[in-house]
Amino acid sequence: MIASNRGRKLISVIGGLLVAGIVAFAISAMALDSLSPQQSPAVVTDQSRNPPFGNDFIRLIYVPHGLSVTTLGKPGASRAFFGNSGFYSPPLSASQIVDFFGGTTNAASDLVAMRCEPSHANLADPELATWPNVAKFLLDDLTPAPSCPGSSTSDQAYCLASNFNDTSNQPLILSLFNAISFAKDLYSINNFDGVNLLNLLYGIGNSNSGLGFSVKSSANQSFTAKQTLVNSVVPEYLLKNVTLAQANCRCVQVPAYNGRDNQSLSMTFVWNRGRLTAGACRSVKRILPF
């Protein structure tokens, strides 16, 4: 068993440790602080990879000043990306969290931080952001193609998803190759219009690996396979784009001010100060310490 203080000291030494293979990840002091003394980094990581994933999700986005945010994702999207709140305690700054997500900050826009603990899993339906899950989502979200392989981007995507078979193999690399090949075919539809469809539906872009981990510091970057695996640090999920209320979310919306994105953003602050206002994120003037 690892006590809280002792865990912090240990993680300060091994904070950069990566469990490497085909998928690499690290557990940092952020996760340990939220654990009970009976939980090890291995246990919390295992829980974060299997339903209900700890049932505590966090999402940070930037929106135009004053825009009312009432849903998990952008209008027209089927799902939205979230992280696991337990990996961001003790508090990190918004810029650090966004970097772990593989995104970038926007100092001129409102910062929106939503923390969700879905009480009805079937509404938000959290799933790891993996290519086999994306295949399942496409079959649910797209109109069935009249014939395959289809001509439109959406029809071709539906056909690829319907033909995808998540096979069991030994060596395991064959299973991963099958999933990555499916993703490559999706991206390549109609001169890479497939990635536009994936972005519209799920927010999937060029920095997503589809391995169930966000790729740290990957925004607008070209990475080698080694860099992608080394920077695959924290889990990421896709939740249905339901309302904040339906997903049992608390949400704060913070306007721009000097130094905002470098302040510590506590998950407790988001929950305690983020009670919804008429179903929308609550506007707060500043990030406060908790």
N, C-alpha and C positions, 0 to 999 in steps of 0.2 A: 504494500500500500504506500502511496505517495502523499505525504502531507502537503498542504497548500504552499507554504513557504519553501519547503524543500523542493517541490515541483518547479517553482519559479527559478531556483538556483540551477536545477538540473537542465531546464530548458534553455536557460541563458547560455549554457555550454553547447548544447546539441540542437539549438534552434534551427540550424540549417540542415540537419540530418535528413536525408531522403531515403525512403524505402523504394529502391529502384527495381525495375524489371521492364515489362511492357508498359505498365502504368506506375508512375512514381508519385509519392506524396510525402509530406512532412507534417508532423504535429508540433505545434509551437506552444509557448506559454499561454497564448490566448485561450486555447481549449482547456488547458489544465486548470485554470482558475475557476472555471465553472463546474468542474467535476467534484463529485463527492470523493472522500478519501479511498473508497472502495473501487473507484474506476481508474483504469490505466489509459494511457493514450491509445493503446490497441483497442480497448473496449469502446471508447467514445468514437473512434474512427469506424469501427465495425457498425456501431449504431447509426452513424451518419450515412452509411452505404445501404442500409436495409430498412424497409418500412417499419415504423412510421418516421424514420430518419431523425428522431428526436423531437419532431413536430414543433419546431421553432425556427422560422425562416426569416431572413433579412434581405431587403432589396434597397439599393441606393440608386437614384436617378436624378437627373437635372432637367428642370422644366422652365418654360418662360415664367417670368414673375407674375404671381397671382393666378396662374392657371389652376383650376379646381381639379384635383386628382381624386377619383372615386373608385377606380378599378386597379387591379394588380398590374396590368400591362397597358400598352398604348391602344387607342381605338382601332378596331379591326383585327387585332392580334388574337390568336387562339390561346396562347400561353405566354408566360413571362419567366425570365430567369431570376432565381433566388439563391442565396447562400445559406449556410447554417449558422444561426446566431451564436452558438456555443464556441465557434472558432474565433470570435471577435471580442472575447472577454478574457482578461482585463481590456479596457477600451483602447481602440486604435483611432487614429484620425480618419476622417472621411476619405482623404486622399490615399491613405494606406489601404483602406478597405476596398476602394474602387480599383486600386492597382492590383490587389489580389483577385478581384473579379475580372481583370483583363480589360478594364475601361480607363477612361480619362475624366478628370474633373472639369467643371465649367464654372469658374469663379464669378461670372456675371449673371448666372441663372439661379433660380431657387433650388436648393438642395432638398430632395424628398427622401426620407428614410422611413420605410415601412417594415414593421415586424409583425409576422403573422403566426398564429398558433391555431390552425384550422380545427374546429370542433367537429366538423363533418368532413371527413377525408374525401368522400365521394364528390364534394363540391369543388374543392381546390385540386384534388387528385395529384398530389406531389409525386413526381417521379424523377429519378436521376437523369441528367441530360446526356443520354447515351444514344448511339445510332439505332440500336434495336428498338428503343422506346420511341425515337422519332418516326421510325417506320410505322409503328402502331398508331401514333398521333395522326400521321398523314391519312391513314385509312379512316380514321374517325372524322377528320376535319375537311377532307376534300370530297367533292361529288364524284362518285365512281365513273371512271372513264368508259365511254361507250364501246371502245375497242382498244386493244393494246398492240403496239407500244404507245399509240396516241400521237397527237401532233402538238397540242398546246402544252405549255410548261406544266400546268396543274395536272393534265391527263397523264403526261409522261411520269410525273412524280408519283401519281397514284399507282400507275402500273409497276414502277420500280418497287414501291413499298409492298404491293400485293405479291410480287415475285420474290421478295426478300425472305430468306429462311435462315434464322439464327441457329446455325448448325453447331453441334457438339463435336469437338475435335481434340485429338492429341497428336502432335504438339498443339498447345493453345494458340500459337501464333497463327494457325490456320483459321481459327475462329475470329481472331481480330482482323486478319486480312480480309475475310469475308465482309465484316462490318465496315471497314474502311473503304473497301472497293464500292460498296453500296453508297457510301457518303460521297465518294469521288464522282460516281455516276449522277447522283442528285445535283451536285454543284455544277456539273458540266452540261446540264440540259439546256438546249437552245443557246449555245454560246455563253454559258454560265449565267443564264437567267434563272437557273434553279436556285442559286444562292439568294437571289432577290425574293423568290417565293418563300424560302426558309426564313429570311429576315422578316418578311411581312407577317408570317404566321407565328414565329417563335422568337424572333430577335437573334437568330443564329446568323453569324457573320464569318468573316475570314479568320477571326481569332479564336474560334471554337474548335476544340479537338473532338468532341463527341465521346470522350472517355469517362465522363462523369466528374471531371475535375475542371475548374476554370484554370486558365493558363496565365499566371502572373506576369504583369508588365508586357503583355502581348499586343496591346492596342497599336494598330498601324505599324506593326513590326513583322519582319520576316525572320522566322526561327528555323533552325535545324531540328531534326528529330530529337537530338540530344537536348537542346535547349527547351523544346516543348515538354519533354518528359521531366526534366529537372524543375521546370516552373509549374508543373501540375501539382499544386500544393493543397488546395481546399476543395471540398465537394461543391458541385452546383446542381441545381434542380430546375425543372420546368413545372410550373403550377398553372392550372387553368386560369384564364383571364376573367375571373369572377369579380364581384364588387369587393371592396375592402371589408364591408360588413359581413358578407357571406363567408369570407376566409378568416373571420375573427382577427382582424388586423388592427393595430394601432399605428398611427402615422403622423410624423411631424414634417412640416414644410418650412424651411428656413431661408429667408431672403439673403442676398449677397451682403457681406460685410468683410472688412479686411481681416484676414487670418482665419476665416470660418472653416475652410477645408483642412486646416492643420490643427484644429482643436480636437481633443479626445471626444469621440462620439460613443457614449455609453448605451448599451442595449437597454439598460434599466431606464435611462432618460427617454428613449424612444417609446417604451411601453408606458411609463408613468405619465408622460406629458402628451402622449399621442392619441388620446381619446378622440374619436371621430367627431367632426362638426357637420351635422346633417349628412352623414355618410361620406364626407370628404376629409382629406388630411387636415390636421389642425395646424394653423399658422402660429409659429412661435418666433420671437424676435431674434433669439440667439440660442446657440447650443450651451447648455448648462452642465456643470460637473455633477456626476452622481457616483 
